[in-house]
């Protein structure tokens, strides 16, 4: 991803989130209210991936944007959320500008450094919404997420379908996520294409093709060894929206 795309993408994200804070959600008032409220329940969609008998739960939310949207509470359980995004510095400036006390403050983190930063087999759930399709190499980003998940835990991806094409490959929108013949496919603007089901070993992958979204549920069954060239990842770009 060249510097022009990166810088233009950062400006677009700044403009969006600045207006989101200024207007307390812009067109998404309910989303703002849920995110800013520390008593918001953990997403029922995500709860299905966490064993009921766990009392202490560690969650990694990747490309979270300024405030995670997954919720914070669940039946008295202790939920420790780590929200990471490479634009955390920008978000902290917006916290100060609008006097925001986020229930979970986003910390700096890059896709290619997730396991180095947080460790291997550390999280009970790893999650990304509308963020991995912004990376230089989303397949390697997925690998890093799975490495951070504990064995028998889930990595959950929830993304808009074909975002690159839909957005005209502007800014951070450089990849398409879609389902073909029941398989999770990643396709770039230059025609590069990966069948993720065939690229990652030691996992169980469940693919949900739901209208305009692609939901991918990846259960870590053992060591993960993607068969993929080691292309550089610049980092996960801001998502969470």
C-alpha positions, 0 to 999 in steps of 0.5 A: 500500500503506497504512501498516498493511499495510506495518508489519504485513508488516514485523513478519511478516517479522521474526518469520519470519526471526528464527525462521529464524536462531534455529532455523537454518532452522526447517522448511527446514534444507537451505535455511539450510545452502545459503544460509550456505555460501559454497561453495554452487554457483550454482543450476543453474536460473539457470546456463542463462541465463548464457553459458558463456564469461563469466568475470566475472558480475554478478548482481542478486538483487532482494528477496533476504531476509537471505541470497540463495538463488541460490548463489555458485560456478560452475566457477571463475568470478568471480560478483559478487552484489548482493542488495537488499531494503528491509528490509536494516536489519532483516536486519543487526540479525539478523546481529548478534543471531545472529552471522551472517557472510553470504556476501553481505550484503543492501543496501538497495534499492527497486524504483522506484530499481533503475536509478538506484541500480545503473545501466542495462545493468549486470548479466549476470543479474537475478533475483527469487524470491517478492518482486515480488508484494509490491510496490506496482506489480510491473509497474514493478518488472519494468521496473526489473529489465530496465533493469538487465540488459545487452542480450541478458541475462535477467531471471528471475522465479520466484514462487508462483502467486496468492499474494495470493488464497492468503494472503488479501491479508494483509501483503505479499501483495497481488498474484496472478501467474498464466498465462492463455492462455500470457501472464503476468498480474498481478492486484490485489485490486481487480481491476486486471490487466496482461498483461505480454507486452503491456505491455513492449516490446523483450523476449522473454518465455518463460512457464513455468506449473509447478503452483503456481509461475510462472516468467517468463524475460525476455530484454532485446533493446533499450530497454525502454518499458512502456506503463503508467501511472506509479503509485508503487512503495513498494518491493520487499518482502522475499522470497527464500523 
